[in-house]
Amino acid sequence: MISFGIDEQQAEYVAEIKLRHLNREYILKRLEDIDSLQKQIEDYEKTLNSKNKVHSIIIHELEEIIKNYAQPRKTTIISSYENEIDDIVEEVVKYPVNLFVTKQGYFKKITPLSLRMGGEQKFKEGDELSDVFEANNADELLFFTDKCQVYKSKVCDFEDTKASVLGEYVNTKLNMDSDEKVVGTVVTSDYKGSLLFCFQNGRVSKVSLSAYATKTNRKKLINAFTDKFTLCKIIHVTQDCELLMKSSGGRMLLLHTGSLQTKVSKSNNGVAVMTQKKGQRLVDVEIFNEGMLSKPHRYRTRNLPAAGSLPSAEEVSVEQLSL
């Protein structure tokens, strides 16, 4: 071991060599073999640690197999089902329903017959109605939340119920965050029309509803609208119309949605529509119908943004009588 600088295992090997082979030339030759093996081991380790080298070796070996053993195909492909296999879609039964969404996020789906036969609507203490829709069981639902996200579902995913129950809690049903709150609901069958995001500072963003349609069965979309401003209301319109905007200062403004440009980006900042004085904010927006105001021309303007107008004494008295 000392003379040749070898370890114990190597010395054992040398000790087993027949006496006629035990000479310096033979031992040195064996040591050269050891050095050669060590270099091979190092090369193999480098190859194993390099994906490119492994891939090139596999490619080379496959090319050699093709070169030596390639034969014409003995079978024939007569048809391919690769692009014909679709997910099995369960057919949804279509029938009219009435949908009710409360401010605390409870959802009810009630058939017209059950609604006629049912009693008074039941709500959780302190809760009240936020949105009411006439829809179809096959329609789709979009629930917008205060975290600028939208959760997509189908009307048929909710069970038919009665007016006398609280309904299903949307937050739990759609696996929302525990502190997330529904701030707007949209019902659609074809994703036509536009969404108007009205913010408390008087800005309005107009986005095509088709921007929220997805080919895949995605249940959640982030950045559904801008988070730079506090949302007041979301309104879905299928065609251009007038909106009645109301400020906390008592002023009102009629806005024609055709004057707003539809934006491509869902999270755009919109445009300034109704100017707000310090400490005031937009508190309500609704679709305007004839008869809601006695003098609607007072609240229309050619230029935006505008402050709107205070209601006349006549309109104030009419509103108080209606209340």
LINJO-V343416 format. One record per residue. N is the residue number from 1. RES is the residue in one small letter. SS is DSSP state (hx for helix, st for strand, lp for the rest). OMEGA is omega as a letter, one per 20 degrees, with the letter a starting at -180 (NA if undefined). D_CENTER is the distance of its C-alpha to the mean C-alpha in Angstrom with 2 decimals. Layout:
# LINJO-V343416
n/res/ss/omega/d_center
N/RES/SS/OMEGA/D_CENTER
N/RES/SS/OMEGA/D_CENTER
This chain:
# LINJO-V343416
n/res/ss/omega/d_center
1/m/lp/a/72.03
2/i/lp/a/73.54
3/s/lp/a/75.30
4/f/lp/r/72.36
5/g/lp/a/69.50
6/i/lp/a/67.89
7/d/lp/a/66.30
8/e/hx/a/67.73
9/q/hx/r/65.90
10/q/hx/r/67.11
11/a/hx/r/70.60
12/e/hx/r/70.62
13/y/hx/a/69.84
14/v/hx/a/72.71
15/a/hx/a/75.04
16/e/lp/a/74.50
17/i/lp/r/75.56
18/k/lp/a/78.91
19/l/hx/a/81.75
20/r/hx/r/82.58
21/h/hx/a/79.06
22/l/lp/r/79.11
23/n/lp/a/79.63
24/r/hx/a/77.87
25/e/hx/a/76.78
26/y/hx/a/75.01
27/i/hx/r/73.19
28/l/hx/r/72.00
29/k/hx/r/70.67
30/r/hx/r/68.65
31/l/hx/r/67.23
32/e/hx/r/66.14
33/d/hx/r/64.33
34/i/hx/r/62.50
35/d/hx/r/61.43
36/s/hx/r/60.21
37/l/hx/r/58.17
38/q/hx/r/56.59
39/k/hx/r/55.53
40/q/hx/r/54.01
41/i/hx/r/52.06
42/e/hx/r/50.72
43/d/hx/r/49.70
44/y/hx/r/47.92
45/e/hx/r/46.00
46/k/hx/r/44.92
47/t/hx/a/43.77
48/l/hx/a/41.78
49/n/lp/a/40.04
50/s/lp/r/39.07
51/k/hx/a/36.37
52/n/hx/r/37.74
53/k/hx/r/41.22
54/v/hx/a/40.12
55/h/hx/a/38.19
56/s/hx/r/41.21
57/i/hx/r/43.55
58/i/hx/r/41.50
59/i/hx/r/41.35
60/h/hx/a/45.08
61/e/hx/r/45.95
62/l/hx/r/43.94
63/e/hx/r/45.67
64/e/hx/r/48.98
65/i/hx/r/48.20
66/i/hx/a/47.34
67/k/hx/a/50.52
68/n/hx/a/52.76
69/y/hx/a/51.34
70/a/lp/r/49.32
71/q/lp/r/50.26
72/p/lp/r/49.12
73/r/lp/a/46.55
74/k/lp/r/48.47
75/t/lp/a/45.71
76/t/lp/r/43.87
77/i/lp/a/40.23
78/i/lp/r/40.58
79/s/lp/r/36.91
80/s/lp/a/33.45
81/y/lp/a/30.64
82/e/lp/a/28.07
83/n/lp/a/26.16
84/e/lp/a/27.07
85/i/lp/r/25.40
86/d/lp/r/22.31
87/d/lp/r/20.48
88/i/lp/a/22.53
89/v/lp/r/20.83
90/e/lp/a/22.51
91/e/lp/a/23.91
92/v/lp/r/22.85
93/v/lp/a/25.84
94/k/lp/r/25.76
95/y/lp/a/27.53
96/p/st/r/27.34
97/v/st/r/25.95
98/n/st/a/25.82
99/l/st/r/22.79
100/f/st/r/23.35
101/v/st/a/21.01
102/t/st/a/22.81
103/k/lp/r/22.41
104/q/lp/r/22.07
105/g/lp/r/19.13
106/y/st/a/21.20
107/f/st/r/20.54
108/k/st/r/23.37
109/k/st/a/23.70
110/i/st/r/27.38
111/t/lp/r/29.33
112/p/hx/r/31.79
113/l/hx/r/34.73
114/s/hx/a/33.63
115/l/hx/r/32.92
116/r/hx/a/36.46
117/m/hx/a/38.04
118/g/lp/a/36.13
119/g/lp/a/37.33
120/e/lp/r/35.89
121/q/lp/r/32.22
122/k/lp/r/31.80
123/f/lp/r/29.59
124/k/lp/a/29.36
125/e/lp/a/31.91
126/g/lp/a/30.84
127/d/lp/r/27.89
128/e/lp/a/27.89
129/l/st/r/26.09
130/s/st/a/23.29
131/d/st/r/22.33
132/v/st/a/24.14
133/f/st/r/23.19
134/e/st/a/25.20
135/a/st/r/22.96
136/n/st/a/23.12
137/n/lp/a/22.17
138/a/lp/a/20.27
139/d/lp/r/18.01
140/e/st/a/14.28
141/l/st/r/13.00
142/l/st/r/10.42
143/f/st/r/11.01
144/f/st/a/10.70
145/t/st/a/11.92
146/d/lp/r/14.42
147/k/lp/r/12.25
148/c/lp/r/10.54
149/q/lp/r/7.19
150/v/st/r/6.39
151/y/st/a/6.72
152/k/st/r/7.76
153/s/st/r/11.20
154/k/st/r/14.54
155/v/hx/a/17.75
156/c/hx/r/19.59
157/d/hx/r/17.67
158/f/lp/a/19.74
159/e/lp/r/23.48
160/d/st/a/26.07
161/t/lp/a/27.82
162/k/lp/r/30.57
163/a/lp/a/31.07
164/s/lp/r/33.01
165/v/lp/a/30.11
166/l/lp/a/27.51
167/g/lp/a/24.59
168/e/st/r/21.51
169/y/st/a/19.80
170/v/hx/a/16.12
171/n/hx/r/15.38
172/t/hx/a/17.01
173/k/hx/a/15.95
174/l/lp/r/12.17
175/n/lp/r/12.93
176/m/lp/r/12.03
177/d/lp/a/14.02
178/s/lp/a/17.63
179/d/lp/a/18.05
180/e/lp/a/14.96
181/k/lp/r/16.06
182/v/st/a/14.91
183/v/st/r/16.24
184/g/st/a/15.55
185/t/st/r/15.05
186/v/st/r/14.93
187/v/st/a/16.43
188/t/st/r/16.59
189/s/lp/a/18.10
190/d/lp/r/17.83
191/y/lp/r/15.32
192/k/lp/a/18.47
193/g/lp/a/19.45
194/s/st/r/18.07
195/l/st/r/16.43
196/l/st/r/18.75
197/f/st/a/17.69
198/c/st/a/21.08
199/f/st/a/21.77
200/q/lp/r/24.82
201/n/lp/r/26.50
202/g/lp/r/26.81
203/r/st/r/24.26
204/v/st/r/22.15
205/s/st/a/19.17
206/k/st/a/18.92
207/v/st/r/15.82
208/s/st/r/15.89
209/l/hx/r/13.81
210/s/hx/r/13.53
211/a/hx/a/11.18
212/y/hx/r/8.37
213/a/lp/a/9.88
214/t/lp/r/8.74
215/k/lp/r/11.67
216/t/lp/a/10.31
217/n/lp/a/9.62
218/r/lp/a/5.96
219/k/lp/a/5.87
220/k/st/r/3.10
221/l/st/r/1.67
222/i/lp/r/5.09
223/n/lp/a/8.28
224/a/lp/r/8.02
225/f/lp/a/11.80
226/t/lp/r/14.56
227/d/lp/a/15.66
228/k/lp/a/19.22
229/f/lp/r/20.52
230/t/lp/a/20.68
231/l/st/r/19.13
232/c/st/a/21.76
233/k/st/r/20.21
234/i/st/a/17.67
235/i/st/r/19.55
236/h/st/r/18.71
237/v/st/r/21.63
238/t/lp/r/22.43
239/q/lp/a/25.32
240/d/lp/a/26.75
241/c/lp/r/28.63
242/e/st/r/29.97
243/l/st/r/28.31
244/l/st/a/30.55
245/m/st/a/29.58
246/k/st/a/31.45
247/s/st/r/32.17
248/s/lp/r/33.43
249/g/lp/r/36.65
250/g/lp/a/37.30
251/r/st/r/36.70
252/m/st/a/34.93
253/l/st/r/33.63
254/l/st/a/32.87
255/l/st/r/30.18
256/h/st/a/29.89
257/t/hx/r/26.34
258/g/hx/r/27.95
259/s/hx/r/29.03
260/l/lp/r/25.50
261/q/lp/r/24.04
262/t/lp/a/20.62
263/k/st/r/18.51
264/v/lp/a/16.37
265/s/lp/r/14.29
266/k/lp/a/11.81
267/s/lp/r/13.07
268/n/lp/a/16.70
269/n/lp/r/19.46
270/g/lp/a/20.92
271/v/st/r/24.70
272/a/st/a/27.35
273/v/lp/a/28.59
274/m/st/a/30.52
275/t/lp/a/32.36
276/q/lp/r/32.73
277/k/lp/a/35.82
278/k/lp/r/35.71
279/g/lp/r/34.64
280/q/lp/a/33.25
281/r/lp/r/29.76
282/l/st/a/28.06
283/v/st/a/28.10
284/d/st/r/27.29
285/v/st/r/26.21
286/e/st/r/26.95
287/i/st/a/27.70
288/f/lp/r/31.43
289/n/lp/r/33.86
290/e/lp/a/37.54
291/g/lp/r/39.71
292/m/lp/r/37.41
293/l/lp/r/39.57
294/s/lp/r/43.26
295/k/lp/a/43.17
296/p/hx/a/39.71
297/h/hx/a/41.20
298/r/hx/a/41.66
299/y/hx/r/37.92
300/r/lp/a/37.15
301/t/lp/r/37.32
302/r/lp/a/37.43
303/n/lp/r/36.14
304/l/lp/j/32.94
305/p/lp/r/32.34
306/a/st/a/34.80
307/a/lp/a/35.85
308/g/lp/a/36.38
309/s/st/r/39.47
310/l/st/a/40.83
311/p/lp/r/41.60
312/s/lp/r/45.22
313/a/hx/r/47.54
314/e/hx/a/47.53
315/e/hx/r/43.76
316/v/hx/a/43.75
317/s/hx/r/46.42
318/v/hx/r/44.61
319/e/hx/r/41.42
320/q/hx/r/43.56
321/l/hx/r/45.24
322/s/hx/r/41.96
323/l/lp/NA/40.88
